[in-house]
């Protein structure tokens, strides 16, 4: 499906013909999706298309057996809360929450409509579920990352930058409340490599520019970008500034590397969407979220942007090159 056709489809969902509804063999089920992207974001559109396709593969065809309503708050916390309320007011049969902030917002608004979350971090600690094995309430889904990931990011960055001496970790505490725990994971691993670690919380676009330019002033510096709706929404600015200041940077999700970031290591988004679609299907067929254990990602992927590495003057070790799941040239 071409992008323009897909945009027309999801934006015009509210106006699909009454005649088409009358042809349905059974009740059309309503699915609300609170996205972690701003409207028009290329990665967000691709993720929404994949969600729709995976649901269709299970028999829930948009505008036929199901109606999918998307909302796009991006990294604005007030918009996340407002659009969560708006989706719940539509009385959907099930809700999909893209990211931790979306899951928390929907859980605050409803304790009855089933919620299936995608890429939520520490759903137990955030109060989204009671436990991974027994969610207990109206939410379940797929969590994104283990806190121990901080050590892996540092290890990979050190591998491609052998003279790495200091690393800054940037995040937004408003949209990524678990950032201090990930920062602690990086700090713990840093003692093994004798690397100095600094955490920097950014809240505005101007904060991002100040943070990256400050880090880049000292030789042997690198950057770890934690994933939340704010850094996702501002990823192009972050990637461009890292390139401008020649700052080696690692991210948690593939599309950061696809957009020009040096490295990414984290869970496969496609794999997690398939898991989410499976749970939505089971809930629409009568199962309860409380009885569906929270799942972890089934596949992790290392993505290397070779073009960016060359632009930074970095020699990619053979080991890193051979172990990468994808090399972007």
GUFI-608898 format. One line per field, with one value per residue: x, y, z negated of N, C-alpha, C, O in turn; residue number from 1; residue in one letter. Coordinates in steps of 0.1 Angstrom, whole numbers. Example, Ala and Ser with C-alpha at 12.3 -4.5 7.8 and 13.67 -1.06 7.14 Angstrom:
n_xx <- c(132 128);
n_yy <- c(-57 -22);
n_zz <- c(-78 -71);
ca_xx <- c(123 137);
ca_yy <- c(-45 -11);
ca_zz <- c(-78 -71);
c_xx <- c(132 129);
c_yy <- c(-33 0);
c_zz <- c(-78 -79);
o_xx <- c(142 134);
o_yy <- c(-33 11);
o_zz <- c(-85 -80);
i <- c(1 2);
aa <- c(a s);
This chain:
n_xx <- c(8 6 20 5 -21 -25 -24 -47 -65 -64 -69 -94 -111 -132 -152 -161 -181 -217 -230 -211 -208 -232 -229 -215 -209 -211 -209 -191 -160 -144 -113 -90 -61 -34 -8 28 39 41 15 19 45 70 80 61 37 44 45 19 7 17 6 -21 -20 -11 -32 -52 -43 -51 -78 -91 -100 -95 -121 -139 -143 -134 -129 -104 -92 -69 -47 -25 -4 23 53 41 30 6 -11 -10 -24 -49 -57 -58 -81 -99 -99 -109 -134 -147 -156 -142 -136 -112 -80 -49 -17 9 39 53 43 19 5 4 -12 -36 -43 -48 -72 -91 -103 -116 -119 -102 -66 -38 -5 24 58 62 81 91 64 53 65 56 30 12 5 -1 17 41 35 9 -12 -35 -53 -69 -50 -24 4 34 65 93 122 149 163 190 200 214 242 248 245 266 288 288 292 317 331 331 342 371 387 370 360 342 307 275 242 211 178 143 127 100 86 99 100 115 141 162 168 177 199 214 220 238 258 267 278 298 319 334 347 361 349 335 303 275 243 217 189 165 141 131 135 157 172 182 200 219 228 240 260 275 285 300 323 344 371 369 343 310 275 245 212 182 151 120 88 94 121 118 101 118 139 152 164 182 198 209 223 242 256 266 283 300 297 298 271 246 215 183 164 157 149 161 188 183 175 198 214 243 245 222 207 184 150 132 108 88 85 74 50 36 32 16 -7 -16 -25 -45 -63 -70 -83 -104 -118 -127 -110 -95 -75 -63 -57 -37 -4 22 44 79 102 109 130 161 179 208 218 238 249 267 275 273 292 315 315 320 346 352 366 351 350 358 344 321 309 304 285 264 229 218 232 235 242);
n_yy <- c(-12 22 51 75 64 49 69 83 63 59 84 89 72 76 83 62 45 41 21 1 -7 -20 -43 -60 -92 -97 -80 -51 -47 -24 -8 10 30 43 61 64 85 116 129 120 112 92 67 62 60 37 19 19 9 -16 -27 -27 -45 -69 -74 -77 -101 -118 -118 -95 -71 -38 -14 -33 -60 -49 -17 7 32 57 77 105 117 123 135 150 154 164 161 134 125 138 127 100 100 107 86 65 75 68 42 17 -18 -28 -15 -3 4 23 23 33 57 60 37 40 64 55 35 50 62 43 13 -8 -13 -34 -33 -35 -33 -20 -22 -12 -1 -17 -26 -35 -20 5 4 -6 -33 -60 -81 -98 -124 -127 -105 -93 -71 -49 -48 -59 -71 -64 -60 -37 -34 -48 -36 -41 -36 -13 -18 -33 -15 3 -14 -20 5 11 -8 0 25 25 42 54 75 89 90 103 101 107 118 122 130 134 120 96 81 60 64 70 45 30 46 41 14 18 32 13 -7 9 11 -12 -6 17 42 74 85 105 117 133 152 162 185 203 213 230 222 198 205 220 201 181 195 203 178 170 186 175 153 118 112 99 90 79 74 73 57 72 88 115 116 100 116 137 126 131 155 150 130 145 165 149 140 164 173 152 130 98 77 56 39 26 15 3 21 45 41 36 61 75 73 61 35 9 -10 -33 -45 -63 -45 -53 -80 -76 -63 -83 -100 -84 -81 -107 -110 -90 -102 -125 -114 -101 -123 -132 -138 -127 -98 -100 -127 -132 -135 -110 -105 -108 -93 -112 -112 -97 -70 -59 -31 -15 15 19 40 62 56 57 84 95 87 63 31 1 -27 -61 -81 -67 -60 -85 -95 -79 -76 -62 -41 -9 8);
n_zz <- c(0 9 -6 -5 -1 -24 -44 -37 -42 -71 -81 -71 -84 -100 -83 -67 -43 -49 -36 -33 -59 -63 -50 -65 -79 -106 -139 -138 -151 -173 -175 -192 -188 -204 -194 -195 -181 -162 -140 -106 -108 -93 -102 -122 -106 -91 -112 -121 -97 -97 -121 -113 -92 -104 -121 -102 -91 -109 -106 -112 -95 -86 -85 -77 -92 -114 -130 -130 -150 -151 -171 -174 -194 -197 -214 -233 -265 -276 -254 -250 -273 -268 -243 -250 -266 -247 -230 -247 -251 -228 -232 -226 -217 -223 -232 -219 -231 -222 -234 -267 -279 -266 -274 -302 -303 -292 -309 -332 -325 -319 -335 -326 -298 -276 -274 -253 -253 -236 -235 -261 -290 -319 -329 -353 -374 -366 -373 -355 -351 -375 -377 -356 -349 -358 -349 -359 -357 -334 -314 -293 -274 -255 -268 -264 -269 -289 -320 -321 -296 -294 -298 -276 -255 -261 -259 -231 -220 -230 -216 -189 -192 -204 -220 -238 -264 -279 -284 -276 -286 -273 -279 -285 -314 -318 -299 -299 -325 -337 -331 -350 -361 -339 -334 -357 -351 -329 -342 -361 -344 -333 -350 -346 -322 -327 -322 -322 -331 -323 -330 -312 -313 -289 -278 -260 -226 -224 -246 -237 -217 -233 -250 -234 -220 -242 -252 -231 -232 -245 -238 -229 -236 -238 -230 -244 -236 -252 -246 -243 -240 -235 -226 -204 -188 -183 -170 -145 -148 -169 -157 -135 -149 -163 -142 -131 -152 -152 -169 -182 -185 -201 -198 -208 -191 -158 -137 -143 -136 -109 -101 -100 -123 -141 -154 -165 -190 -200 -207 -181 -163 -146 -153 -179 -173 -160 -182 -198 -181 -181 -207 -208 -190 -204 -226 -214 -207 -231 -253 -284 -293 -318 -321 -303 -300 -303 -277 -267 -244 -214 -197 -193 -177 -160 -145 -121 -108 -82 -65 -81 -100 -84 -78 -102 -105 -116 -121 -115 -135 -126 -140 -150 -126 -115 -132 -131 -125 -105 -80 -71 -42);
ca_xx <- c(0 14 19 -7 -33 -26 -28 -61 -73 -65 -75 -108 -117 -145 -162 -163 -195 -226 -233 -201 -211 -244 -226 -207 -216 -212 -207 -178 -153 -137 -99 -83 -46 -27 5 39 45 33 9 27 59 71 81 48 28 48 41 4 3 20 -4 -33 -17 -10 -46 -59 -38 -59 -92 -97 -98 -100 -133 -147 -147 -130 -126 -93 -91 -56 -45 -11 0 38 59 34 24 -8 -18 -11 -35 -61 -61 -62 -95 -107 -101 -118 -148 -153 -160 -137 -136 -98 -71 -35 -9 23 49 50 35 5 0 1 -23 -49 -47 -54 -85 -101 -99 -125 -116 -89 -55 -27 6 35 71 62 92 88 50 50 70 48 17 3 0 3 29 42 28 -6 -14 -45 -63 -74 -39 -13 11 48 74 103 136 154 172 204 204 224 255 250 247 279 298 288 297 331 336 333 351 380 392 358 364 331 294 264 229 201 164 133 121 85 81 107 103 124 154 172 171 186 212 222 226 249 269 273 287 309 330 342 354 367 342 327 289 267 229 212 175 161 127 128 145 169 179 189 212 229 233 249 272 284 291 310 334 356 375 366 330 299 262 234 199 171 139 107 80 101 133 114 96 129 151 159 172 192 207 216 233 252 265 273 293 309 296 293 258 239 201 177 154 163 146 171 199 178 174 212 222 254 242 211 205 172 141 126 95 79 82 65 37 29 28 4 -18 -21 -33 -58 -72 -75 -92 -117 -125 -133 -101 -93 -61 -58 -52 -27 9 30 55 91 105 114 142 169 186 219 218 250 249 281 277 275 305 326 314 327 360 353 369 342 357 352 334 308 304 298 274 252 218 216 242 230 253);
ca_yy <- c(0 34 59 84 57 46 81 86 53 60 97 89 60 80 86 51 44 33 9 -9 -13 -28 -55 -69 -104 -96 -67 -45 -44 -11 -9 23 29 55 60 71 94 127 126 122 106 81 55 60 55 23 10 18 0 -30 -31 -30 -57 -80 -76 -83 -114 -126 -117 -82 -62 -24 -9 -44 -67 -40 -3 11 46 61 91 107 128 125 135 160 147 168 155 119 123 142 117 88 102 108 72 58 80 61 29 6 -31 -30 -4 -6 15 23 29 33 68 57 26 46 73 47 28 60 66 32 1 -18 -16 -41 -25 -43 -23 -23 -15 -5 -4 -20 -24 -37 -8 17 2 -10 -46 -64 -89 -102 -137 -125 -90 -90 -60 -48 -45 -69 -68 -68 -50 -34 -36 -50 -25 -45 -32 -2 -24 -38 -3 8 -24 -19 18 10 -17 8 36 20 52 60 78 94 88 110 94 117 113 131 124 136 109 84 81 49 67 69 31 27 54 33 3 22 36 1 -13 18 8 -22 0 29 52 84 86 117 117 147 152 172 187 212 212 238 214 188 212 224 188 174 204 203 165 169 194 167 142 105 112 92 93 69 80 64 58 76 95 127 114 95 127 146 118 136 166 143 124 155 171 140 140 177 173 140 123 85 76 44 40 13 10 2 33 56 39 38 76 81 71 52 21 7 -24 -34 -55 -61 -39 -62 -92 -72 -60 -96 -105 -75 -84 -120 -107 -83 -112 -134 -106 -99 -136 -135 -139 -115 -94 -105 -141 -133 -131 -100 -111 -100 -93 -125 -111 -84 -68 -49 -24 -6 24 20 53 72 52 63 99 98 83 51 18 -9 -40 -72 -87 -59 -61 -98 -99 -70 -82 -53 -31 1 14);
ca_zz <- c(0 10 -18 -4 -2 -38 -51 -34 -49 -85 -84 -68 -90 -106 -73 -57 -39 -57 -29 -36 -72 -62 -43 -73 -84 -121 -145 -135 -164 -173 -181 -194 -189 -208 -188 -201 -171 -157 -127 -95 -110 -84 -110 -128 -96 -88 -123 -120 -86 -102 -130 -106 -84 -113 -125 -90 -89 -119 -103 -116 -84 -89 -77 -73 -104 -125 -127 -138 -152 -155 -176 -172 -203 -197 -227 -242 -276 -277 -243 -253 -282 -262 -233 -257 -270 -235 -225 -256 -249 -216 -237 -217 -223 -228 -230 -217 -236 -216 -244 -281 -282 -261 -283 -315 -301 -289 -322 -341 -320 -320 -342 -321 -284 -275 -268 -249 -251 -227 -239 -274 -298 -333 -332 -367 -381 -363 -377 -344 -355 -388 -375 -342 -347 -360 -348 -369 -355 -321 -305 -291 -262 -253 -273 -254 -273 -302 -325 -319 -283 -294 -297 -262 -247 -264 -253 -216 -217 -232 -206 -177 -196 -214 -229 -245 -278 -286 -277 -281 -284 -272 -281 -290 -326 -318 -290 -302 -340 -341 -327 -360 -362 -327 -336 -367 -344 -322 -352 -366 -334 -330 -359 -340 -311 -332 -314 -330 -326 -328 -326 -309 -310 -280 -278 -248 -215 -227 -255 -230 -211 -243 -256 -224 -218 -254 -253 -220 -234 -250 -230 -235 -241 -230 -234 -244 -236 -256 -238 -248 -229 -232 -218 -191 -181 -180 -166 -133 -153 -176 -147 -128 -158 -166 -130 -130 -162 -150 -182 -181 -193 -200 -201 -211 -181 -144 -128 -146 -127 -95 -98 -100 -135 -139 -158 -173 -195 -208 -202 -168 -164 -138 -162 -190 -168 -158 -195 -202 -172 -185 -219 -204 -184 -214 -234 -207 -207 -244 -264 -292 -295 -331 -319 -292 -306 -296 -270 -264 -229 -211 -189 -194 -164 -160 -132 -119 -97 -77 -59 -92 -106 -75 -79 -115 -105 -125 -115 -121 -138 -119 -149 -150 -112 -112 -142 -129 -118 -93 -78 -62 -34);
c_xx <- c(9 11 7 -20 -35 -30 -42 -70 -75 -71 -89 -116 -131 -156 -165 -178 -204 -230 -224 -203 -222 -241 -219 -215 -219 -209 -192 -171 -144 -124 -94 -68 -40 -12 15 46 35 26 18 41 60 72 67 37 31 44 26 0 6 10 -17 -32 -17 -24 -54 -55 -46 -74 -98 -93 -104 -110 -141 -152 -142 -128 -115 -92 -77 -56 -30 -6 15 43 53 26 9 -17 -20 -23 -49 -66 -64 -77 -104 -110 -110 -132 -155 -158 -155 -137 -122 -90 -57 -27 5 32 44 40 21 -2 -5 -12 -36 -53 -53 -68 -95 -95 -108 -122 -103 -78 -44 -15 17 47 70 74 87 73 45 53 62 34 7 -3 5 15 29 34 13 -9 -25 -56 -68 -63 -30 -6 25 57 86 117 138 163 187 209 214 238 258 253 261 290 299 294 312 338 340 341 360 385 381 362 352 318 283 251 218 187 155 125 106 79 88 110 112 138 165 177 180 199 220 228 238 261 275 282 299 321 340 351 361 362 334 314 282 253 224 198 172 146 122 138 158 178 188 202 223 236 244 261 281 291 303 323 347 358 372 352 320 286 253 221 188 159 126 100 87 113 129 109 107 141 159 168 184 203 215 226 244 262 273 284 302 309 290 281 252 225 195 168 160 161 155 183 195 177 188 220 232 250 229 211 193 162 135 111 85 75 72 51 29 24 15 -8 -24 -29 -46 -68 -78 -85 -105 -125 -129 -124 -99 -78 -55 -52 -41 -14 16 42 67 93 112 127 148 177 197 220 230 248 263 284 280 289 317 326 321 341 362 356 360 349 350 341 321 302 297 286 262 241 215 227 236 241 248);
c_yy <- c(12 43 68 77 53 58 84 76 56 74 97 78 64 82 75 49 36 20 -2 -15 -23 -42 -65 -81 -104 -82 -63 -41 -32 -12 5 22 43 54 68 81 105 123 129 116 93 68 52 55 40 14 8 8 -14 -35 -35 -43 -69 -84 -82 -97 -124 -125 -104 -71 -48 -20 -21 -52 -59 -26 2 26 49 75 92 119 131 126 145 153 151 162 140 117 127 132 104 89 102 94 64 62 73 47 18 -7 -34 -18 -9 6 14 30 30 45 66 47 32 56 66 40 37 64 55 20 -11 -22 -23 -32 -35 -33 -29 -15 -7 -10 -6 -18 -27 -25 4 15 -2 -23 -50 -73 -93 -115 -136 -110 -85 -80 -60 -46 -57 -64 -72 -57 -49 -39 -40 -39 -28 -41 -21 -7 -28 -26 2 -1 -22 -5 18 1 -9 20 32 30 60 62 83 93 97 102 105 111 124 125 124 124 96 83 70 52 66 54 26 34 46 21 6 25 23 -6 -4 16 -3 -17 13 41 61 85 98 115 131 146 164 173 196 209 219 230 204 194 215 211 182 182 204 190 165 177 187 155 128 104 104 95 81 76 70 67 61 84 108 125 108 106 136 138 124 147 160 137 134 162 162 139 153 178 161 132 109 82 62 46 26 7 12 15 45 54 40 53 83 79 60 37 20 -8 -24 -44 -52 -56 -48 -74 -88 -69 -73 -102 -97 -79 -98 -118 -100 -93 -121 -127 -104 -112 -141 -137 -126 -111 -99 -119 -143 -127 -120 -107 -102 -101 -107 -124 -97 -83 -57 -44 -14 2 27 34 63 69 58 78 103 94 71 39 7 -22 -51 -79 -80 -60 -74 -102 -90 -78 -74 -43 -22 8 26);
c_zz <- c(0 -2 -17 -6 -17 -46 -49 -42 -64 -89 -81 -73 -95 -96 -63 -55 -47 -50 -31 -49 -71 -57 -53 -79 -99 -126 -142 -148 -163 -181 -181 -196 -193 -205 -196 -192 -168 -144 -116 -96 -101 -92 -117 -118 -92 -100 -123 -109 -90 -112 -123 -98 -93 -119 -114 -88 -98 -117 -106 -106 -87 -79 -72 -86 -116 -120 -136 -138 -158 -161 -177 -181 -203 -211 -237 -253 -278 -266 -245 -262 -275 -251 -238 -261 -258 -230 -233 -254 -237 -220 -228 -224 -229 -224 -228 -222 -230 -226 -258 -284 -278 -270 -296 -314 -300 -302 -332 -338 -322 -327 -337 -307 -283 -268 -265 -246 -243 -232 -252 -283 -313 -336 -346 -376 -378 -367 -367 -346 -369 -388 -361 -340 -349 -360 -358 -366 -340 -310 -305 -278 -261 -258 -264 -258 -287 -307 -322 -305 -283 -292 -283 -253 -248 -258 -238 -212 -219 -221 -193 -180 -207 -224 -237 -259 -286 -278 -284 -277 -284 -272 -285 -302 -325 -310 -292 -317 -345 -337 -338 -363 -351 -329 -346 -360 -336 -331 -358 -356 -331 -338 -354 -328 -315 -324 -323 -323 -332 -322 -323 -305 -300 -279 -266 -238 -217 -237 -248 -223 -221 -248 -247 -222 -230 -255 -243 -222 -239 -241 -237 -241 -232 -236 -234 -245 -240 -248 -246 -238 -226 -223 -205 -183 -176 -175 -154 -138 -160 -167 -140 -136 -161 -154 -129 -140 -162 -164 -180 -190 -190 -204 -203 -201 -167 -137 -131 -137 -112 -91 -98 -113 -133 -142 -165 -178 -204 -201 -188 -169 -157 -147 -173 -185 -165 -171 -200 -194 -177 -198 -217 -198 -194 -223 -227 -205 -220 -255 -271 -294 -308 -331 -309 -298 -297 -290 -268 -249 -226 -202 -191 -181 -166 -146 -131 -107 -92 -71 -70 -99 -97 -77 -92 -116 -114 -117 -122 -123 -130 -127 -149 -136 -110 -121 -139 -121 -105 -92 -67 -55 -27);
o_xx <- c(18 0 -1 -29 -47 -39 -50 -81 -86 -77 -97 -127 -141 -168 -170 -186 -201 -233 -227 -202 -222 -248 -216 -227 -228 -207 -183 -177 -138 -123 -93 -64 -42 -5 12 57 24 32 25 49 51 66 63 30 22 39 21 -9 -2 7 -23 -41 -23 -27 -62 -64 -46 -81 -110 -83 -115 -109 -149 -163 -147 -127 -116 -91 -73 -63 -23 -5 19 39 59 17 1 -28 -30 -31 -59 -78 -72 -84 -115 -121 -119 -141 -167 -164 -163 -139 -121 -92 -53 -30 12 34 32 31 11 -14 -15 -21 -46 -65 -61 -76 -107 -83 -108 -122 -93 -81 -40 -16 20 47 75 77 80 70 35 45 60 26 -5 -15 14 24 19 28 6 -8 -23 -66 -71 -66 -27 -10 29 56 89 123 131 170 195 221 222 246 269 262 268 300 310 302 320 349 350 347 357 388 383 366 351 319 282 250 216 185 160 118 99 69 84 122 118 147 176 188 190 210 232 239 248 273 287 293 310 332 352 362 368 370 327 313 283 251 227 194 175 139 110 149 168 190 199 212 235 248 255 272 293 303 313 332 358 349 371 350 322 285 254 219 186 156 123 106 86 114 136 112 105 152 171 180 195 215 227 237 256 274 285 295 311 320 279 282 251 222 202 165 166 170 156 188 203 179 188 231 231 253 224 215 192 166 135 103 74 63 63 41 17 13 6 -19 -37 -40 -56 -80 -90 -95 -116 -137 -134 -128 -102 -70 -43 -44 -36 -13 15 49 66 87 119 134 141 182 194 221 231 245 270 295 289 296 326 337 327 348 373 350 361 354 338 331 310 289 286 278 251 244 209 230 233 250 256);
o_yy <- c(14 42 70 82 54 56 88 79 55 75 105 76 56 82 77 50 25 10 -14 -28 -33 -51 -76 -79 -111 -73 -71 -34 -29 -17 12 13 52 47 77 84 105 114 139 116 85 58 40 46 32 3 -3 0 -23 -47 -46 -51 -80 -95 -91 -106 -136 -129 -103 -63 -47 -22 -19 -50 -62 -23 1 33 44 84 83 130 142 118 148 146 142 158 135 108 120 129 96 79 96 90 57 54 74 40 10 -8 -42 -12 -19 17 4 43 29 43 70 49 29 55 69 40 33 67 58 16 -22 -34 -18 -26 -44 -25 -41 -3 4 -22 2 -10 -21 -20 13 24 -1 -26 -44 -72 -92 -116 -143 -104 -74 -80 -71 -42 -64 -54 -83 -45 -58 -46 -37 -33 -19 -42 -20 0 -27 -26 6 4 -22 -5 24 4 -12 26 34 26 71 53 82 93 97 97 112 100 135 115 116 119 86 84 71 44 61 52 19 28 45 17 -1 22 23 -10 -9 19 -3 -23 19 50 56 87 100 112 140 139 176 163 195 203 214 231 201 188 213 211 179 177 205 190 159 175 191 148 128 96 104 101 73 85 60 78 54 87 113 132 110 107 143 143 123 149 165 139 132 165 167 138 152 184 159 129 107 85 57 53 16 -5 22 20 54 63 45 56 95 84 52 29 30 -17 -17 -51 -41 -63 -50 -78 -96 -72 -73 -107 -103 -80 -99 -124 -103 -92 -123 -133 -105 -111 -152 -138 -115 -120 -103 -123 -154 -115 -121 -115 -90 -109 -112 -134 -87 -92 -46 -51 -6 -3 35 39 72 78 63 84 114 97 69 36 5 -28 -51 -84 -87 -62 -75 -110 -93 -85 -80 -37 -26 14 32);
o_zz <- c(-8 -7 -27 -12 -22 -55 -59 -46 -69 -100 -87 -69 -94 -99 -52 -64 -52 -56 -32 -51 -78 -58 -49 -82 -103 -118 -144 -156 -152 -192 -170 -203 -185 -211 -204 -194 -172 -137 -116 -86 -102 -87 -118 -122 -90 -97 -126 -111 -87 -111 -126 -97 -89 -120 -116 -84 -96 -126 -104 -108 -90 -67 -63 -90 -128 -108 -148 -128 -168 -156 -180 -177 -207 -220 -247 -250 -281 -268 -241 -259 -277 -251 -232 -259 -259 -226 -228 -255 -236 -211 -223 -237 -238 -214 -235 -217 -233 -225 -261 -291 -285 -273 -301 -322 -306 -305 -340 -347 -325 -325 -343 -303 -288 -258 -273 -236 -243 -233 -253 -283 -318 -344 -351 -383 -387 -364 -369 -343 -374 -396 -354 -329 -342 -371 -363 -373 -335 -299 -315 -272 -266 -254 -256 -251 -296 -299 -322 -302 -273 -286 -278 -244 -239 -252 -233 -203 -211 -218 -187 -170 -219 -236 -242 -266 -298 -265 -296 -266 -294 -267 -288 -300 -331 -313 -287 -320 -356 -340 -335 -366 -353 -326 -344 -364 -336 -328 -360 -360 -327 -334 -356 -325 -306 -319 -332 -311 -344 -310 -331 -295 -303 -279 -262 -240 -214 -237 -252 -224 -219 -250 -251 -221 -228 -258 -246 -214 -237 -237 -249 -249 -220 -247 -224 -254 -234 -244 -255 -227 -214 -213 -194 -171 -166 -175 -154 -133 -159 -169 -138 -132 -162 -156 -125 -136 -171 -169 -176 -202 -179 -214 -201 -201 -164 -130 -123 -131 -104 -79 -97 -113 -124 -134 -171 -170 -213 -192 -184 -176 -162 -147 -176 -192 -167 -172 -205 -200 -176 -199 -223 -201 -194 -228 -233 -203 -222 -267 -266 -295 -308 -339 -307 -299 -285 -296 -269 -242 -234 -201 -192 -176 -172 -136 -140 -96 -98 -73 -68 -102 -103 -77 -93 -126 -119 -107 -135 -113 -129 -122 -148 -136 -104 -117 -145 -112 -96 -102 -56 -62 -20);
i <- c(1 2 3 4 5 6 7 8 9 10 11 12 13 14 15 16 17 18 19 20 21 22 23 24 25 26 27 28 29 30 31 32 33 34 35 36 37 38 39 40 41 42 43 44 45 46 47 48 49 50 51 52 53 54 55 56 57 58 59 60 61 62 63 64 65 66 67 68 69 70 71 72 73 74 75 76 77 78 79 80 81 82 83 84 85 86 87 88 89 90 91 92 93 94 95 96 97 98 99 100 101 102 103 104 105 106 107 108 109 110 111 112 113 114 115 116 117 118 119 120 121 122 123 124 125 126 127 128 129 130 131 132 133 134 135 136 137 138 139 140 141 142 143 144 145 146 147 148 149 150 151 152 153 154 155 156 157 158 159 160 161 162 163 164 165 166 167 168 169 170 171 172 173 174 175 176 177 178 179 180 181 182 183 184 185 186 187 188 189 190 191 192 193 194 195 196 197 198 199 200 201 202 203 204 205 206 207 208 209 210 211 212 213 214 215 216 217 218 219 220 221 222 223 224 225 226 227 228 229 230 231 232 233 234 235 236 237 238 239 240 241 242 243 244 245 246 247 248 249 250 251 252 253 254 255 256 257 258 259 260 261 262 263 264 265 266 267 268 269 270 271 272 273 274 275 276 277 278 279 280 281 282 283 284 285 286 287 288 289 290 291 292 293 294 295 296 297 298 299 300 301 302 303 304 305 306 307 308 309 310 311 312 313 314 315 316 317 318 319 320 321 322 323 324 325 326 327 328 329);
aa <- c(x x x x x x x x x x x x x x x x x x x x x x x x x x x x x x x x x x x x x x x x x x x x x x x x x x x x x x x x x x x x x x x x x x x x x x x x x x x x x x x x x x x x x x x x x x x x x x x x x x x x x x x x x x x x x x x x x x x x x x x x x x x x x x x x x x x x x x x x x x x x x x x x x x x x x x x x x x x x x x x x x x x x x x x x x x x x x x x x x x x x x x x x x x x x x x x x x x x x x x x x x x x x x x x x x x x x x x x x x x x x x x x x x x x x x x x x x x x x x x x x x x x x x x x x x x x x x x x x x x x x x x x x x x x x x x x x x x x x x x x x x x x x x x x x x x x x x x x x x x x x x x x x x x x x x x x x x x x x x x x x x x x x x x x x x);
